[in-house]
């Protein structure tokens, strides 16, 4: 396919896309990545490592916008290119590309609820990062963390804690114990204890993640809000609904304004708020909140996703009440 873009312009598009992505401007990032991808496919062919790199970046922004079906197509293609050319890559290129591409592909499968499939690329991303960056590099901690999330989703709690603790040790050594980077792992360790039902053990971890992030980034940062919601889930487990409900209401307004009404974070917060209001005895509000949450999740994932089935079970229990 002919293109009027030069290689330098394509590289500039890619750089602009990465900058926009880092700033959370994912629509802008997607547009830049698509332009760069068109150039590399036209000029370097369908198995270009540059094309695989850009497609992986594109898939990451699609994931952030909950455009999961598009992310599956794009990240899957990046993975296919990498598999086809893997043995021909030099060590430096492989170290740069492989962890990223396997990681994004694994995250995409994880978000789609395809947990068994997701395990393979997420574990491979860990191996590639360890080989390319070393055993104490923050890049490795990122991939350990991504795999830990999968372990939580699939009920492998001991394995999840093991990889989270390994990631935490790397990040504490690199950034200190009170850094935003370590807050991410504290958040996830709290979530793991929530899944185990160990709310009293998890609540201090969730609160610590929120407090670190709030001090570093402010109350209105999107990551701070996510930490607050996760902490709220642990408060729910301790029946401290008077504390969690205001967290959820604030987060819901924040997410609707930032992401729009049909984003996954909106659905997840609606689900948490609905369950908390049911526990407080306001069944009409709880029903309305949970019905809206299920509708958004069905739109995002279809009816067979584990998250959708779980939310439908919660709603069915509320109907019986």
N, C-alpha and C positions, 0 to 999 in steps of 0.2 A: 504494500500500500504506500503510495508516494506521500511524502510529507515535506512541507516547506520549512519546518523547524530545523535548526542546527543542533548539533550535539551539545554545544555550550548552553543553548536555550533550554534543552531538555534537562540538563543537569541543574540549571537554575530553577526550573519548575519543581524538580525533586526537592531541592533545598527549601524552596518556599513552602512546599507541602509539609516537609518535616517541621519547619518553624511553626506553621499554622497548627499542626497536630500537637506540638508541644504546648501551644497556647490554648488548646481545647477548641479550636475553630475547625471542626472536622469537615464541615461542608466545603469550606475553602480548600482544605487539605485534599479532599477527594478530587476536586476539580483539577488541582495541580498534578496529582499523581496520575490521573487519567491521561492528561496531556503527555506527561513523560512516558507513560506506558505505551501510548500509541507510537511515539517516536522509536523507542527501543525495539518494539516488535517489527516495525516497518524496516528499520535500518540494520538490526542485528539478528532478526529472525525469531522464531517462536520458542527457541531454547536458549535465549540470551540470559546470562546471569543478572545483567542489569534489569531486564524485564522482571525476573523473579523477585528481585529486591524491591522494585517499585510496587509490584502486585502485593507483596507481603505488607508493605506500608499502607497500601490502599485497604487491604483487608482489616488492618488494625483500626483504621478510622471508621469503617463500616460497622465493626463490632461495637465501637463506642456509641454509635448512633442506633444500635439495636437493629440494624439492617442485616439480620442473620443469614437470610437466604443468599443475598448478594455476597456477604462475607464468605460463605461456604464456597461459592463458585470461584471467587477471586483467590482466596487463600489456598483452596484446593489446587488451582492451576499453578500457583507459585510452588507448592509442594511437588507437583508433578514435574515441573521444570528442574527443580533441584535434584530430584531422584534420578532424572535422566542424565544430568551432567555431573553428578557428584564426583564420580571417579576421575573426571578430567579437570577438576578445580585444583588450583594450587593451594597450599596450606593457608596462606593469608586470606584469600578470598573465601575459602571454606569456613574458616573461623568467624569471618564477618557475617556470612549469609546463613549458615546452617542453623545456629541456635535461634535466630530471629524467625526464619521461615517455619521451622518445625514448631516453634513456640506459638506463633499466630495460628497455624493450622490446628494445633492441639486445643488451643483456647476456643476456636470456632466450634470444633466438635463438642467440646465440653459444654458450651453455652447452648448447643442444640440438644443436649441431653444424651449424646452418644458417648457415654462414659468409657466403655470398653475400647472403642476406637481411639478416643482422645488420649488414652494412657500411652500408646505407642509413640506418637510424636512428642508428647510432653516429656517423657522419660529420655527420649533421644536428644531433645533440646538440652537437658541437664548434662548428658554425656558430652555433647559437642561443646557446651560452654566450659565445662571443666577442662577438656582437652585444649581448647583454644585460648582461654583466659586464665586458667589456673584455679586451684581449689579454694581460694579466698577472695575471689573477685566479685564485686557487686552484681555483675551480669549473671553469674551463677546463682546468686541469691534470688534474683528475679525469677529464674526458671524453676528453682526449688519451690518458691512460693506459689507459682502457677500450678505445679503438680500437687502441692499440698491442698489447694482448693478442690481439685478433682478428688483427692482422697476423702475429703470431707463429704462431698456430694455423693460419693459411692459407698460411704460407710466404712472406709478403711482408716479408722480414727488413729490407731497407733502409728501407722505409716505416715499419716498426715502430720501428727505431732513431731515425729522424727525429722521430717524434712523441713518443717517450720522452724524447729529449734536449730537446725543446721544453718538455715538462712539467717536466723536472728543472730547467731554467733558471728557470721561474716559481716553483717551490717553494723553490729555493735562495735566490732573492731575497726571498721572503716569510718563510721560516722558518729559513734558514741551512743549511749543508751537512751538519750532523750531526743532523738532525731526524727524527722518525718519518715525517714526510710524504715527505722525500727518500728514506728507507729503502725505501719502497714502490717507487719508480722504480729504485733500485739493484737491488732484488730482481728486478724485471722485466727490466732490462738483462742481469743475469746469466742469467736464463732464456732470453733471446733468444740469447745466446752459446752456451748449452747446445744449443739447437735448431740452431744453425749448426755445432755440433761444435767450437767454439772454447773448450774447457774451461779451458785455462790463462788465457785472457783473461777468462773469466767468473768464475772462482773468487774472485779478489779482490773483485769486485762483490758476489757472493753473501755472502761473509764480512763485508764492510762493512755490508750491509743487516742481517745478523744481529747484529753487534756494536752498531750504533746502536740497534736496537730493544731489545736486551737491556738496554743501559744506561738507556734511557728508560722502558721498561715492565716490565722484569723477565723472568726466565727462563720464568715460567709464563704469560705472556700468550699468547693464541692467535695473535697476529700474529708474535710471536717464534718460536713453534714452527713456523709456516709458513715463516719465513725460514730456520730451521735445516734444514728438509726440502729447500728449494730449494738451499741451499748443499750439502747432502748429494748432490744429483744431480750437481753439478759435481765434487765429490770423486770420485764414481763414475767420471766421465769421465776422471779422472786415475789411476784404479785405486787410490785411497786408501780401500779398503773398510773397513779397520780403524777409520777415522774416521767413515765414513758410517753403518755398521751400527748403532752405539750411538745415533746421532741418530735413525734410523728406529724403533728399538725404543722409545725414550722417547716419540717423537711418536705412535706407534701406541697406546700405553697412554693417552696424554693424550687423543687424539681419541675413542677408544672410551668413555672415561669422560665426556667432555664432550658428545659428539654421539650416542652409541649405536653399535651395530655395523654399521649399514648406511649410513653417511654417505659422501659422495664423498671427503672427506679420508682416511677410513679406507681406502677402496679404493685411492686414489693412493699412500698410504704402504705398503700391502701390496705394491703393484706394485713400488715402488722397493726395498723390503726383499727381495722375492723375487728380483729381478734381481741385487742385490748378493750374496745368498747363493748364487745359481747361479754367479756369477763366482768366489766363494770355494770352490766345489766341493761345497757341500751341496745336492745336487739334490733329495732328498726334502723338505727344508724349503722349498726354493724352489718346488717344485711345489704344495705345500699352500697357501703364501702366495698364489701367482698364481691358483690355482683360486678361492680365496675372493675375491680382488680382482675377477676377471671376473664372478663370480656377483653381487656387489654392483652392478657397473656395468651389467650386463644388467637388473637390477631397476630401476635408476634411469633408464636411457636407452633400453632396448630393444637390439636386436641390430645396428642400422644406424648407430649413432653412431661417429664416427671414433675416439674414445678406446677404445670397446669393441673395435673391429676391431684397433687397435694392440695392446691387451692380449692379445687372442686370438692374434695373431701371435707375440708373445713366448712365450705358453704353448705354442703349437705347436712353436716352436723348442726349448723345454725338453723336450717329449715326445720329439722326435727325438734329443736328447742322451741 
